[in-house]
C-alpha cells in the first residue's frame, strides 16, 4: 500500500493560505535544503510522476535501483525507471553534493497535459552505509502558493550500518563511500549498531536510526564522529511554489 504522506515526511506543512487539494498544479518549482549539521546529500533525483510510480515503499524491501542510490549515490537506475514510466524528472549535477545548510533552488516543472501529479525526491546521505533522504509520492498541491514540507532520513535495509568509511558504495560491498566533510576517523571495529542479543536487522526500508559514532578518531566502534555526524529527523526542507493550475 502506498505510504503517501505517512512517514514520508513529518506531517508539518506551512501553507500560504491554501490546503492540499485533490488536483495538482501544472507549473511549479521545487527547492530542497539540507537541514543537517554534518551530513551531505549526493545527487538528488526530483521527479513528478503518476500514481502508479514508487521510488520506495516503507516496510518493503528496496529495489536494486534504490539500493544502488542508497549505498553509493547512483541514481541512474531510478532515473531510468521513472523515465520509462513517463515521469518528468530532474537530477542535480552529479558533482554537486549538497552540503549541510546548502540549498538547491527552484527546480521547475510543467506537468500540464500529463498525469504526473505526484512528487518524489531521493538522495543518499553521506556518510552513511545505506541511508537516504526521501519523499514518496506527495500529491502536488493545485492552488498557487508556497507549501513547505520536512523530509525524513530512511535506511534502505540493504547493508549493516558498520559506520566504517572505506571507499565502499557498490551494492553488496560493506562500508561508506566517503565523508565529504573530511571528519571521519580510522581504526573503527565496525561493531556499532549490532544487537548481541538478537543479531537481527530490519531488511526493509525504514526510518533511519541515525549514526551512533564515537569520539575516538583512531579506533572505537565507529569511523564517524558523534559530535559532527549524528543527526535527527527531519533532514531536509522542501518548498513547492505552485505557479498556476492545471488546465482541465
LUMBA-39336 format. One line per 2 residues: number of its first residue (from 1); for each residue x, y, z of C-alpha. Coordinates in nm, 4 decimals, padded with zeros to 6 digits. Last residue first. Layout:
BEGIN
NUM	X Y Z | ...
END
This chain:
BEGIN
248	-00.8853 02.0821 -01.7333 | -00.5882 02.3163 -01.7305
246	-00.3580 02.2551 -01.4381 | -00.3320 02.5443 -01.2002
244	-00.0609 02.8067 -01.1894 | 00.2667 02.8999 -01.0207
242	00.2805 02.6490 -00.7343 | 00.5899 02.7018 -00.5221
240	00.6955 02.3815 -00.3500 | 00.9402 02.4141 -00.0611
238	01.1235 02.1063 00.0633 | 01.3156 02.1042 00.3904
236	01.5599 01.8246 00.4601 | 01.6986 01.6107 00.7422
234	01.3937 01.5907 00.9684 | 01.4918 01.3900 01.1623
232	01.7920 01.3691 01.3906 | 02.1620 01.3758 01.3120
230	02.4935 01.2350 01.4299 | 02.7840 01.3225 01.2014
228	02.9597 01.6012 01.3883 | 02.9668 01.5260 01.7617
226	02.9323 01.1507 01.7085 | 03.2360 01.1446 01.4820
224	03.2192 00.8550 01.2371 | 03.4595 00.5634 01.1969
222	03.2683 00.3642 01.4529 | 03.3399 00.1056 01.7216
220	03.6411 00.2737 01.8799 | 03.9656 00.3479 01.6996
218	04.1810 00.6315 01.5678 | 03.9364 00.9247 01.5713
216	03.7874 00.8203 01.9088 | 03.4819 01.0363 01.9821
214	03.2150 00.7855 01.8807 | 02.9567 00.7444 01.6067
212	02.5950 00.6414 01.6541 | 02.4504 00.7240 01.3128
210	02.0839 00.7969 01.2553 | 01.8112 00.5397 01.3355
208	01.6957 00.5607 00.9710 | 01.3211 00.5245 00.9286
206	01.2551 00.2038 00.7391 | 01.3014 00.0330 00.4017
204	01.3111 -00.3411 00.4596 | 01.5959 -00.5570 00.5897
202	01.5469 -00.4640 00.9546 | 01.8344 -00.6232 01.1426
200	01.8837 -00.9164 01.3726 | 02.1750 -01.0139 01.5946
198	01.9213 -01.0802 01.8717 | 02.1125 -01.0430 02.1970
196	02.4385 -00.9011 02.0589 | 02.2500 -00.6124 01.8913
194	02.4842 -00.4678 01.6269 | 02.4584 -00.0927 01.5724
192	02.8359 -00.0393 01.6097 | 03.0711 -00.3358 01.5714
190	03.2557 -00.1823 01.2759 | 03.5820 -00.2036 01.4697
188	03.6962 00.1515 01.3981 | 04.0596 00.2100 01.3003
186	04.0088 00.5355 01.1160 | 03.8226 00.8617 01.1731
184	03.5781 01.0624 00.9635 | 03.5764 01.4439 00.9604
182	03.6667 01.5097 00.5966 | 03.3402 01.6868 00.5167
180	03.2762 01.4715 00.2105 | 03.2899 01.1559 00.4253
178	03.3321 00.8771 00.1751 | 03.1992 00.5541 00.0232
176	03.0686 00.4006 00.3470 | 03.1258 00.0315 00.4094
174	03.0151 -00.3119 00.3024 | 03.0096 -00.4065 -00.0689
172	02.6716 -00.5544 -00.1613 | 02.5760 -00.2672 -00.3898
170	02.8866 -00.0602 -00.4710 | 02.9490 00.2068 -00.2107
168	03.2681 00.1155 -00.0365 | 03.5522 00.3666 -00.0095
166	03.6392 00.2615 00.3445 | 03.4432 00.4871 00.5784
164	03.3250 00.2492 00.8513 | 02.9854 00.3169 01.0073
162	02.9009 -00.0557 01.0355 | 02.5381 00.0119 00.9452
160	02.4570 -00.3313 00.8035 | 02.3525 -00.3140 00.4381
158	02.0305 -00.3437 00.2376 | 01.7788 -00.2042 00.4854
156	01.7280 00.1078 00.2720 | 01.7522 00.3285 00.5813
154	01.5480 00.6473 00.5638 | 01.6085 01.0138 00.6514
152	01.2933 01.2159 00.6973 | 01.1633 01.5090 00.4946
150	01.0037 01.8357 00.6039 | 00.7383 02.0048 00.3884
148	00.6649 02.3656 00.2917 | 00.3964 02.4881 00.0501
146	00.4049 02.8245 -00.1279 | 00.1049 02.9443 -00.3276
144	-00.0941 02.8910 -00.6446 | -00.3650 02.6273 -00.5911
142	-00.3214 02.2667 -00.7003 | -00.0974 02.0945 -00.4474
140	00.1226 01.8062 -00.5695 | 00.0185 01.4750 -00.4142
138	00.3369 01.3577 -00.2413 | 00.4544 01.0265 -00.3811
136	00.7450 00.9298 -00.1563 | 00.9859 01.1925 -00.0244
134	01.3222 01.0585 00.0782 | 01.6603 01.1370 00.2282
132	01.8849 00.8345 00.2098 | 02.0797 00.5984 00.4326
130	02.2645 00.2920 00.3090 | 02.6041 00.2961 00.4806
128	02.6009 00.6564 00.5970 | 02.8406 00.9482 00.5438
126	02.6819 01.0792 00.3311 | 02.3026 01.0626 00.2931
124	02.1947 00.9284 -00.0453 | 01.9379 01.1239 -00.2453
122	01.5645 01.0844 -00.3114 | 01.2675 01.3015 -00.4099
120	00.9116 01.2137 -00.5140 | 00.6266 01.4361 -00.6382
118	00.2835 01.3227 -00.7537 | 00.0555 01.4689 -01.0225
116	00.2281 01.3377 -01.3324 | -00.0863 01.2505 -01.5285
114	00.0180 01.4673 -01.8216 | -00.1283 01.7572 -02.0212
112	00.0257 02.0141 -01.7862 | 00.3235 01.8836 -01.5910
110	00.5497 02.1881 -01.6148 | 00.8333 02.1546 -01.3639
108	01.0996 02.3984 -01.2400 | 01.3782 02.3300 -00.9911
106	01.3683 02.6496 -00.7857 | 01.6782 02.6440 -00.5661
104	01.9001 02.3594 -00.4476 | 02.0054 02.4711 -00.0987
102	02.3062 02.4320 00.1307 | 02.2844 02.4067 00.5106
100	02.4936 02.0888 00.5229 | 02.6475 02.0381 00.1781
98	02.4559 01.9283 -00.1310 | 02.6985 01.7319 -00.3448
96	02.7253 01.8863 -00.6901 | 02.9449 01.6568 -00.8941
94	02.6489 01.4711 -01.0427 | 02.4608 01.7944 -01.1108
92	02.1004 01.7835 -00.9796 | 01.8806 01.5256 -01.1482
90	01.5440 01.6307 -01.2876 | 01.2449 01.4139 -01.3738
88	00.9098 01.4424 -01.5517 | 00.7706 01.0910 -01.5472
86	00.6782 00.8806 -01.8485 | 00.7085 00.5492 -01.6636
84	01.0254 00.4580 -01.8555 | 01.1743 00.7891 -01.7400
82	01.0892 00.6945 -01.3825 | 01.2786 00.3651 -01.4095
80	01.5783 00.5055 -01.5965 | 01.6218 00.7743 -01.3313
78	01.5942 00.5129 -01.0571 | 01.8696 00.3082 -01.2186
76	02.0887 00.6127 -01.2856 | 02.0578 00.7416 -00.9281
74	02.3981 00.6170 -00.8063 | 02.4579 00.7620 -00.4577
72	02.6574 00.4593 -00.3442 | 02.4622 00.2644 -00.0842
70	02.1234 00.4407 -00.1017 | 02.1283 00.5003 -00.4784
68	02.2407 00.1490 -00.5721 | 01.9925 00.0025 -00.3229
66	01.7083 00.2074 -00.4735 | 01.7894 00.0695 -00.8190
64	01.8086 -00.2871 -00.6888 | 01.4670 -00.2391 -00.5283
62	01.4467 -00.1953 -00.1534 | 01.2497 -00.4471 00.0508
60	00.9096 -00.3242 00.1757 | 00.8205 -00.1606 00.5075
58	00.8300 00.1901 00.3632 | 00.7939 00.1833 -00.0162
56	01.0497 00.3347 -00.2498 | 01.0708 00.5119 -00.5849
54	00.7031 00.4476 -00.6498 | 00.5077 00.5006 -00.9747
52	00.1396 00.4075 -01.0100 | 00.0085 00.7472 -00.9020
50	00.1767 00.9308 -01.1884 | 00.5108 01.1100 -01.1782
48	00.6885 01.4338 -01.0892 | 01.0552 01.3635 -01.0154
46	01.3439 01.5057 -00.8157 | 01.6560 01.2878 -00.8119
44	01.9239 01.4486 -00.5977 | 02.2956 01.3835 -00.6456
42	02.4509 01.3070 -00.3076 | 02.3311 01.4741 00.0104
40	02.5839 01.5673 00.2792 | 02.5702 01.5155 00.6556
38	02.7443 01.7343 00.9145 | 02.4886 01.9665 01.0730
36	02.1750 01.8612 00.8864 | 01.8994 02.0741 00.7341
34	01.9885 02.0241 00.3655 | 01.7516 02.2477 00.1696
32	01.5435 02.1493 -00.1354 | 01.3528 02.3953 -00.3574
30	01.0845 02.2767 -00.6012 | 00.9084 02.4784 -00.8724
28	00.5534 02.4561 -01.0056 | 00.3623 02.4649 -01.3303
26	00.0635 02.2385 -01.3956 | -00.0596 02.2136 -01.0386
24	-00.2498 01.9234 -00.8925 | -00.5961 01.8013 -00.8077
22	-00.7360 01.6534 -00.4887 | -00.6379 01.9510 -00.2773
20	-00.3624 02.0499 -00.0359 | -00.4877 02.3493 00.1583
18	-00.4391 02.7161 00.0818 | -00.3334 03.0341 00.2596
16	00.0446 03.0484 00.2455 | 00.0862 02.6931 00.3633
14	00.3119 02.5682 00.6420 | 00.3151 02.1930 00.6496
12	00.4277 01.9602 00.9247 | 00.3368 01.5958 00.8938
10	00.6965 01.4917 00.9216 | 00.7883 01.3424 00.5884
8	00.7481 01.0065 00.4241 | 00.6107 00.8569 00.7468
6	00.2527 00.8969 00.6371 | 00.2428 01.1205 00.3290
4	00.1819 00.8556 00.0673 | 00.2726 00.5149 00.2102
2	00.1304 00.3425 -00.0918 | 00.0000 00.0000 00.0000
END
